[in-house]
Amino acid sequence: MLLTCQAGFEVLLARELAELHGAIVAEKGPGWVRVDQPVATESLAFAQLTLGAPVEVRGDSVNALAARIADQFLGSLRGERIDAAWPSVWLGPQKLVGLGRRISAVEAACGELLKKKLSRVAKLAVADVPRGVSTGGGAARGLWVFFVDFGRVFVAREAFVHGQRRMADDELAPSRSYLKVEEAYIILGREPQPGETICDLGAAPGGWSYSAAKRRARVVAIDNGPLKGGALGHPAIEHLTEDAFRFSPRTGETFDWLFCDLLEEPHHVIQHIVAPWLGRGWCRRFVINLKFGRVDAVALLRELRAPDSPFAQHAPGTRIRQLYHDREEFTVVGEVGAR
C-alpha cells in the first residue's frame, strides 16, 4: 500500500502505521509512506489517500513513463467493463521542484495513448478525487498514479479515499478556520440543516458559526472574544460572552451539533468538554478540533481510540482526521450513540 499525507507529516503517518497498526514501513518521502502489507485504512488519521496494491513503474522520459503506465492500466482492464465516470488521479510530492510539470506531461501523453486504444473509456475519465469517504472497506476504482520521483511511479487501480480535500473560501467568512469545518462535513457525511441547533464553543471570530448560520441553522456562539465578518450581527447567531469551559445547556436541552475549536491542551478539552458533552447527551453530533503541537500526536491518537475514551464509549463511529486545512491538529467528527 502507498499512503499519502500532508508533506512534512510523513514521519507521523509512518509512526501511526507502525505503532498503532503494526505495519512495517518499507520507505517514505515528502507526503507519502509505503508499506508492504494491508492496513485497516478507515481508522487512519494522517492518511489522505491509500493506494491499494500499487505497481512500480520506471522510465527515463515522459513517453517511456506514459507508455508503461498506459500498458499497466490497459492490461488490468481485461474482463472489466467501464460504463460510468472513473477517477484518473495523478499526484506527487509538491516539494520536488519541477515535478508538477513532469506529472502533467506524462498524464497528457498517457491520455493520448488511452484515447487511441480505448476512446470510449478515456472519455469517461474524471481528473479529481471522488468527494466523500470510502466506507465499508470499499475503494474508488480507476487509475491512481503517484510519482515519488521524476522517473519512478506507483500505479494502482484502487484507492481508499479518506475524505480530505481543499475547500473554497467565502469572502464573508471571519477566518480561514471556516475551511476546516466545511471540510469536516465531508468527513462526517453530513452538514447542518435549516432549523438545527449548534453550540459553538470558542467561537470567535466566528468562522464555524458563520458556516452553520449560512445553512440556516441556529447557533449559540460561546466566546469572550468578538465575532467578525459574516458572523458579526448575523440574525441566526446568538453570541454569549462566556467561558466555553463553564457553559452547559439548560436542563433537558440537547443541541443538534457541538462545534469546538479551542487553542487549549487537548487533554484539557477532552476532560472538561468532550467527556461531559458526549457522556451527558448534550449534543447529537460533533466537530471537535484537538491541537497536538505540544503533545505526542501518535500517543494522543492511541488515547482517542482507546476503549475508555469518551469517543469510543459514546460515539463508536467517530472519525479522526488531519484535514487538508489542518496543521498540527486533528479534527474529530461523529454522532453520539452511532456505530
Buried (B, 14 or more C-beta within 10 A) or exposed (E): BBBBBBEEBBBBBBBBBBEBBEBEBEEBBBBBBBBEEEBEBBBBBBBBBBBBEBBEBEBEEBBBBBBBBBBBBBEBBEEEEBEEEBBBBBBBBEEBEEBBEBBEBBBEBBBEBBBEBBEEBBEBBEEEBBEEBBEEEEBBBBBBBBBBEBBEBBBBBBBBBBBBBEBEEBEEBBBEBBBBBBBBBBBBEEBBEEEBBBBBBBBBBBBBBBBBBBBEBBBBBBBEEEBBBBBBEBEBBEBEEBEBBEBEBEEEEEBBBBBBBBEBBBEEBBEBBBBEBBEEEBBBBBBBBBBBEEBEBBEBBBBBBEEEBBBEEBBEEBBBBBBBBBEEBBBBBBBBEEE
